[in-house]
Amino acid sequence: MLVKEDPSTIQSYLEDSSNTPGGHADKIIIPENIDEASAAFKKAYADKTPVTVSGAGTGQAGGRIPFGGIVISTEKLTKIKKIEKIGEKGYAIVEAGVLIKDLKASCERKRLFYTYDPTEQTAFAGGTIATNASGARSFRYGSTRKYVLELTLILADGEVFHLKRGDVKAKAGTIKFKTGKKDYEIRLPTYKMPPTKNSAGYYAKDDMDLIDLFIGQEGTLGTIAEAKLGLIKMPKEFLTMFVFFKNEEKALKFTRDARKARPAAIEYFDKNTLALLSEKYPNVPKDREAAIFFEDEISTTEDKAVEKWEKIFSRGGISLDDTQVAMSEKTRREFMEKRQFIPERMSEMAKHSGFPKVSTDLAVPENKNEEMLRHYRETLKLAPFLYFIFGHIGDSHMHVNMLPGSKKEYDVARRMQLDFVKKSVSLGGTVSAEHGIGKAKKDFLKLLYGEKGIREMIRVKCALDAKLILGRGNIFDFF
Ligand SMILES: Cc1cc2nc3c(=O)[nH]c(=O)nc-3n(C[C@H](O)[C@H](O)[C@H](O)COP(=O)(O)OP(=O)(O)OC[C@H]3O[C@@H](n4cnc5c(N)ncnc54)[C@H](O)[C@@H]3O)c2cc1C
């Protein structure tokens, strides 16, 4: 077990992608196996020392940033223990610190597919389960939760607890289970979760599976040490396309049509995002109002897949001149690079301006998607700063990214962000679809579930972590 106490090492654990300021910790503990991790938690629990669990630090909500106590990092839990093919499907057993890109590459060598496909591939498996991460392809495949079959957890007191989906189910809103050491009885929150992609607060349903409570809990209820993850048959190939539109209405109509064809991903880019892309990629037209990027599994031949989409284009009055198709691996990679370039470039611009990027992670029910987009447009007409709207339109989950250039503009951006959150809640949507609440969005969670919902979550937290040492300051405050 490594213990690091020098300020420069500690400093590197005080940040993620959220720009949350003020993090501090006494030391960083880096266990090299699950037994060492369990021992570290046992000691912290006995001493009532607050523990923040760290994954790769790619989080967007400040969840891994400690505000006191110690950090326990999962970075040395890097074993891919097994990848097993059963028929055309299979599973992988991985430790928490395995990089998503390594997991995906190892699965692909066995012609198996781990569906999670974020723009950022250096996240750890444990971090993605703790935030119920999703990404572009969740339109077809769903979010991380759907693929978590088993978890090896380290509970707050250091006990190692293995949990299989199907082992423990709630009855009438209460969940009872035994670990080797203790009996637990937990009354679940009574709120109704939004019918969208959702990573906001604890999962709660009257008859839920206990494993779902530990997915998306952002290190506040237990630590994911190891996971068994479901894999599907490797798609033969993906057809990847950009479609450019002269007006937004046409892009929205195409989205409605494309949804029916169930591709893997349907992504939206607004005019400003296209302008940003065209700085680096000259083949991105500068005179278009919007673009849709989509990926579709090719199950037969590429020609047939293209034919299917040509029919959809023709019904929507879309000219093939307004499309770009990836026909080779090289072009496909270039398309993916374009997708990755956007958040990277925006982060660079924010660093340059000296003011944090203000962004949203909201998803609304499908029939409210267009109303939400209209609301963004109307509100942002008044924005004195650059902004970009892009993302997972298939899931009615587009990110608004605002880049203020002064304190005054930053305050305006924060007010607009709050307004968007309220609008999403009023339309039956969520306040965080994939990034989690962390430390950055606690006020938004109150808008979604109210004080009562927060109290109910705290009750769950107290049942699993009586000394309140885990992930302090994440999801809610209780001091
Ligand atoms: C450029 C960019 C693109 C991104 N794209 C996407 C995207 O498409 N979809 C998406 O969902 N997210 C995306 N993200 C956000 C981020 O990658 C995810 O939130 C990811 O799940 C975080 O994983 P991590 O290992 O970096 O976790 P961290 O940031 O280290 O931690 C996140 C939270 O999980 C907790 N945690 C970490 N590991 C464990 C564990 N083993 N047990 C219990 N709790 C733990 C931490 O305490 C913290 O609260 C993106 C981020 C960036 C920078």
The ligand as a Gaussian input file, in Angstrom:
#p B3LYP/6-31G(d) Opt

LIG

0 1
 C      -13.677000      15.177000     -22.235000
 C      -14.648000      14.446000     -21.336000
 C      -15.687000      13.716000     -21.916000
 C      -16.590000      13.024000     -21.114000
 N      -17.581000      12.320000     -21.716000
 C      -18.475000      11.655000     -20.950000
 C      -19.549000      10.929000     -21.554000
 O      -19.678000      10.884000     -22.774000
 N      -20.418000      10.291000     -20.744000
 C      -20.296000      10.328000     -19.384000
 O      -21.114000       9.732000     -18.694000
 N      -19.294000      11.004000     -18.788000
 C      -18.389000      11.662000     -19.519000
 N      -17.377000      12.359000     -18.916000
 C      -17.302000      12.416000     -17.445000
 C      -16.438000      11.334000     -16.781000
 O      -15.556000      10.706000     -17.695000
 C      -17.350000      10.311000     -16.108000
 O      -18.115000      10.931000     -15.096000
 C      -16.616000       9.117000     -15.491000
 O      -17.570000       8.182000     -15.077000
 C      -15.732000       9.477000     -14.301000
 O      -14.862000       8.369000     -14.041000
 P      -13.503000       8.588000     -13.234000
 O      -12.848000       7.271000     -13.078000
 O      -12.699000       9.656000     -13.843000
 O      -14.095000       9.050000     -11.818000
 P      -13.658000      10.242000     -10.839000
 O      -13.785000      11.547000     -11.506000
 O      -12.361000       9.938000     -10.225000
 O      -14.811000      10.091000      -9.734000
 C      -16.152000      10.322000     -10.022000
 C      -17.004000      10.004000      -8.799000
 O      -17.054000       8.594000      -8.574000
 C      -16.529000       8.259000      -7.278000
 N      -15.752000       7.027000      -7.464000
 C      -14.715000       6.845000      -8.311000
 N      -14.311000       5.559000      -8.256000
 C      -15.103000       4.933000      -7.358000
 C      -15.183000       3.604000      -6.873000
 N      -14.351000       2.660000      -7.295000
 N      -16.120000       3.318000      -5.951000
 C      -16.984000       4.276000      -5.511000
 N      -16.945000       5.547000      -5.920000
 C      -16.016000       5.871000      -6.842000
 C      -15.705000       9.465000      -6.863000
 O      -15.631000       9.572000      -5.450000
 C      -16.486000      10.591000      -7.497000
 O      -17.576000      10.928000      -6.697000
 C      -16.446000      13.053000     -19.696000
 C      -15.380000      13.759000     -19.118000
 C      -14.496000      14.443000     -19.922000
 C      -13.354000      15.166000     -19.271000

